[in-house]
Amino acid sequence: MTRAIDLTGRANIRNAALRLFAEHGHDAVTVREIATAAGVSPALVVHHFGSKDGLRAAVDSHAAQAFDALFAMDEGELAEALTAGGGASLAEMFARAFPPGSPLPAYLRRLLLVNDPAGAALFGRWYALTRRLLDSMTEIGVARPAESPAVRAAFLLVNDLALILLRNQVAAAIGVDPLTPDGIARWAAEATDVYTHGAFVSGEEPS
């Protein structure tokens, strides 16, 4: 029981820090403010994490694991989602990674846009995963060979990250939060159509 309470206490402090870091940036937040938000003493924060840097590392790890859910599909599952109207599957991936009310999108947006070293490391990690997935899908014949696989992998990753980086702007443009189940389903359906059929007509239309 003590171990379970300990884990719950750690998660409570981590989640409080995540929300404050997302709103203000980790440099602007103190251990005392985190403790107050979590309803614990500053000494307990230090007990669990050693320092604010240790807590920051735990928050970064939690954020990375949440986004990793977007890469949970293997190439076969993703191919089916992209070619068989599987927008719901992609929507479920986002919903698992970013539940309603989660501060994770705001935190990741801050990391990626302020040139934070942790954000750069996460982008590199996710890019490598995207590249491996694209290479595998090309090998099994469900993705067309790219003239520049490196550029195509970056393009696909940036499209996914756009939902996080431009969440508020996209919501205002399409009338629904793109990180809610309905918004993700709409976004995934349109993105899937563009990926599989293209967005533009090339050459001359047949007469």
Wavefront OBJ file of the C-alpha trace (Angstrom):
o trace
v 0.000 0.000 0.000
v 2.831 2.410 0.879
v 4.430 1.785 -2.530
v 1.143 2.515 -4.318
v 0.683 5.737 -2.353
v 4.280 6.693 -3.154
v 3.714 6.182 -6.889
v 0.469 8.159 -6.742
v 2.264 10.974 -4.929
v 5.002 11.076 -7.568
v 2.447 11.171 -10.376
v 0.505 13.943 -8.655
v 3.622 16.095 -8.314
v 4.737 15.318 -11.874
v 1.332 16.240 -13.272
v 1.270 19.506 -11.323
v 4.739 20.342 -12.656
v 3.700 19.415 -16.194
v 0.765 21.820 -16.086
v 2.837 24.671 -14.645
v 5.727 24.050 -17.061
v 3.272 24.072 -19.977
v 1.776 27.383 -18.864
v 4.906 29.259 -17.827
v 8.014 27.363 -18.900
v 10.124 25.353 -16.461
v 12.586 28.185 -15.772
v 9.798 30.425 -14.446
v 8.346 27.854 -12.035
v 9.712 27.184 -8.535
v 9.664 24.005 -6.488
v 7.469 25.791 -3.956
v 4.904 26.660 -6.646
v 4.872 23.060 -7.840
v 4.412 21.822 -4.283
v 1.524 24.230 -3.720
v -0.176 23.139 -6.950
v 0.240 19.479 -5.964
v -0.926 20.079 -2.378
v 2.314 18.789 -0.845
v 5.372 20.232 0.851
v 8.480 21.308 -1.088
v 10.401 18.718 0.930
v 8.230 15.960 -0.525
v 8.976 17.170 -4.059
v 12.690 16.943 -3.307
v 12.185 13.544 -1.653
v 10.604 12.106 -4.796
v 12.697 13.812 -7.492
v 15.858 15.105 -5.864
v 15.625 18.561 -7.444
v 13.631 20.591 -9.949
v 15.934 19.269 -12.677
v 15.053 15.723 -11.648
v 11.371 16.598 -11.779
v 11.847 18.219 -15.184
v 13.458 15.009 -16.447
v 10.470 12.999 -15.196
v 8.053 15.378 -16.941
v 10.022 15.153 -20.202
v 10.018 11.349 -20.013
v 6.262 11.301 -19.412
v 5.649 13.621 -22.377
v 7.814 11.502 -24.668
v 6.034 8.280 -23.683
v 2.647 9.853 -24.359
v 3.602 10.908 -27.875
v 5.200 7.523 -28.492
v 1.658 6.117 -28.472
v 1.309 7.629 -31.941
v 3.963 5.165 -33.124
v 2.377 2.157 -31.422
v 1.103 0.722 -34.715
v 3.369 -1.466 -36.771
v 3.651 -0.806 -40.498
v 0.899 -3.275 -41.380
v -1.614 -1.726 -38.979
v -0.746 1.778 -40.117
v -1.011 0.777 -43.771
v -4.512 -0.556 -43.160
v -5.487 2.624 -41.329
v -4.267 4.760 -44.217
v -5.688 2.681 -47.051
v -8.920 1.245 -45.651
v -10.615 4.297 -44.207
v -9.057 3.695 -40.833
v -9.288 7.286 -39.648
v -10.862 6.043 -36.442
v -7.711 4.068 -35.654
v -5.541 7.153 -36.068
v -8.002 9.170 -33.986
v -7.797 6.594 -31.213
v -4.001 6.874 -31.218
v -4.175 10.623 -30.681
v -6.930 10.270 -28.078
v -4.788 7.837 -26.061
v -1.771 10.123 -26.250
v -3.642 13.332 -25.462
v -6.775 12.787 -23.350
v -9.215 15.717 -22.939
v -7.834 18.443 -20.693
v -4.268 17.147 -20.904
v -1.542 19.815 -20.690
v 0.740 17.628 -22.824
v 0.036 19.380 -26.154
v 0.877 22.786 -24.650
v 4.003 21.407 -22.996
v 5.271 19.761 -26.178
v 4.489 22.919 -28.159
v 6.638 24.940 -25.758
v 9.510 22.440 -25.936
v 9.483 22.354 -29.725
v 9.078 26.069 -30.403
v 11.589 27.560 -27.943
v 14.475 25.455 -29.237
v 14.703 23.592 -25.949
v 17.348 20.804 -26.053
v 14.746 18.338 -24.744
v 12.412 19.338 -27.582
v 15.181 18.889 -30.142
v 15.957 15.442 -28.732
v 12.299 14.425 -28.889
v 11.972 15.606 -32.478
v 15.049 13.628 -33.433
v 13.687 10.524 -31.729
v 10.290 10.802 -33.403
v 11.894 11.525 -36.773
v 13.982 8.366 -36.526
v 10.847 6.346 -35.710
v 8.970 7.915 -38.629
v 11.851 7.190 -41.006
v 12.037 3.539 -39.948
v 8.283 3.154 -40.297
v 8.294 4.754 -43.761
v 11.183 2.538 -44.883
v 9.340 -0.574 -43.661
v 6.111 0.429 -45.397
v 8.037 1.062 -48.623
v 9.678 -2.364 -48.388
v 6.347 -4.179 -48.023
v 4.837 -2.201 -50.898
v 2.250 -0.042 -49.124
v 4.169 3.227 -49.493
v 5.538 4.564 -52.746
v 9.329 4.944 -52.941
v 10.374 8.532 -52.279
v 13.026 10.442 -54.184
v 14.153 11.746 -50.803
v 13.008 9.439 -47.982
v 14.555 11.795 -45.432
v 12.418 14.707 -46.602
v 9.275 12.603 -46.856
v 9.690 11.259 -43.317
v 10.172 14.797 -42.010
v 7.098 15.945 -43.955
v 4.927 13.203 -42.456
v 6.168 13.928 -38.927
v 5.612 17.676 -39.273
v 2.046 17.051 -40.439
v 1.341 15.121 -37.240
v 3.061 17.692 -35.063
v 0.973 20.460 -36.655
v -1.994 19.310 -34.587
v 0.020 20.101 -31.466
v 1.884 23.199 -32.591
v -1.133 24.863 -34.220
v -3.925 23.319 -32.164
v -5.706 26.582 -31.324
v -5.363 28.016 -34.822
v -6.615 24.806 -36.455
v -9.557 24.689 -34.042
v -10.529 28.252 -34.980
v -10.240 27.456 -38.690
v -12.246 24.204 -38.791
v -14.611 24.824 -35.882
v -13.556 21.876 -33.727
v -10.578 21.114 -31.497
v -8.370 18.822 -33.626
v -7.258 16.886 -30.539
v -10.771 15.830 -29.521
v -12.075 12.497 -30.874
v -14.371 14.245 -33.374
v -11.688 16.663 -34.496
v -9.052 13.954 -34.861
v -11.432 11.747 -36.850
v -12.162 14.591 -39.268
v -8.492 15.472 -39.582
v -7.419 11.844 -40.054
v -10.045 11.210 -42.728
v -8.899 14.183 -44.802
v -5.196 13.504 -44.236
v -5.672 9.870 -45.244
v -7.408 10.920 -48.457
v -4.554 13.301 -49.308
v -1.896 10.698 -48.509
v -3.555 7.986 -50.594
v -5.028 9.978 -53.502
v -3.244 13.325 -53.480
v -4.700 16.802 -53.123
v -4.159 18.163 -56.630
v -4.876 17.139 -60.186
v -1.688 16.710 -62.190
v -1.481 17.144 -65.931
v -4.429 17.864 -68.169
v -7.910 16.610 -67.409
v -9.117 14.042 -69.954
v -11.499 15.524 -72.504
l 1 2 3 4 5 6 7 8 9 10 11 12 13 14 15 16 17 18 19 20 21 22 23 24 25 26 27 28 29 30 31 32 33 34 35 36 37 38 39 40 41 42 43 44 45 46 47 48 49 50 51 52 53 54 55 56 57 58 59 60 61 62 63 64 65 66 67 68 69 70 71 72 73 74 75 76 77 78 79 80 81 82 83 84 85 86 87 88 89 90 91 92 93 94 95 96 97 98 99 100 101 102 103 104 105 106 107 108 109 110 111 112 113 114 115 116 117 118 119 120 121 122 123 124 125 126 127 128 129 130 131 132 133 134 135 136 137 138 139 140 141 142 143 144 145 146 147 148 149 150 151 152 153 154 155 156 157 158 159 160 161 162 163 164 165 166 167 168 169 170 171 172 173 174 175 176 177 178 179 180 181 182 183 184 185 186 187 188 189 190 191 192 193 194 195 196 197 198 199 200 201 202 203 204 205 206 207
